[in-house]
């Protein structure tokens, strides 16, 4: 049959509903092919209209925010999991597949180094970097590894297992407690917290927040990502786990990869009081209460204070969002490990990925936003400004002119 079918995205998810049904006609024909009469006829039926949760204004804002950079933006309603925007860049016009596709067009799409056919929202996986730090704070408090008053002194790095693990702030942050650790994103605080928790506990909490498995969005070809453990490494790679890997995992590096949709879901849970919602693009498919994670409200409030400081404090890492009622976390995820040269710079495909994940308004969240810019550099310098335009449109403000 040459009938057109939905192959990806919403069209594949709702193929049975939106597709028309061909009619049938049985005829009597002569040997010469002349039609002599109709024996039976079944009329065709049109497909049904489909309403989706996407907001056109937010989708357009995401397009503008990323511009010609590779990356992805997801906007999620934290109250029910409705997906308000789902944009992967670079993109392509799906209408070209409605007609016979020339070999030249297919060649240009399939060999494009920008990978436009990959949906970076659900198929691309990336090290989450510091965006997972709130999960570790909640884990530390729940597991009684630390209490709210626990602090460390950051001198710009920490020596563990005879290896120097540096903080992103080479000059150090000084004394850092729980709330400030999130606001300034102090790596030393999380190196020490990760040591107290251990890899098994960290991995269990990442899994609790839905990492390492699909979000049950129903969208085809969703990547589950990866939460690495000693058991996983031995089974898959035939190698034992090294203690230094746990240090890397504590700041979102190493064998830990997530999708943009997964991180949007994590922050939706931080915003809504601890419910892991089911992302969905068709309303009746995903309207469910979500999974109650059983998080302590006091611990969540402390995390929220730290994430508010990211955008409101003078030392927050997303000061470009100042003036907006936004809480969230920047992240700079390493593509390759840096050496010891403090002036080392990376370019091209070795440049770090830039993240911003958060929600707005702070006290009555209506939207969670996850932004990933591939090889974008710093999360504060690139991820947060990219998120600003989306937040402004969501809040009904006049978007600032893109930089």
Helices and strands as residue ranges (DSSP letters): H 9-13, H 15-18, E 24-29, E 35-42, H 56-66, E 71-76, E 83-89, G 94-98, H 103-110, G 129-132, H 133-142, E 152-154, E 157-160, E 163-166, E 174-176, H 178-184, H 187-197, H 199-208, E 226-227, H 230-237, H 243-249, E 256-257, H 260-272, E 275-276, H 283-286, E 291-292, H 297-312, G 319-321, E 326-333, G 348-350, E 353-360, E 367-373, I 379-383, H 384-394
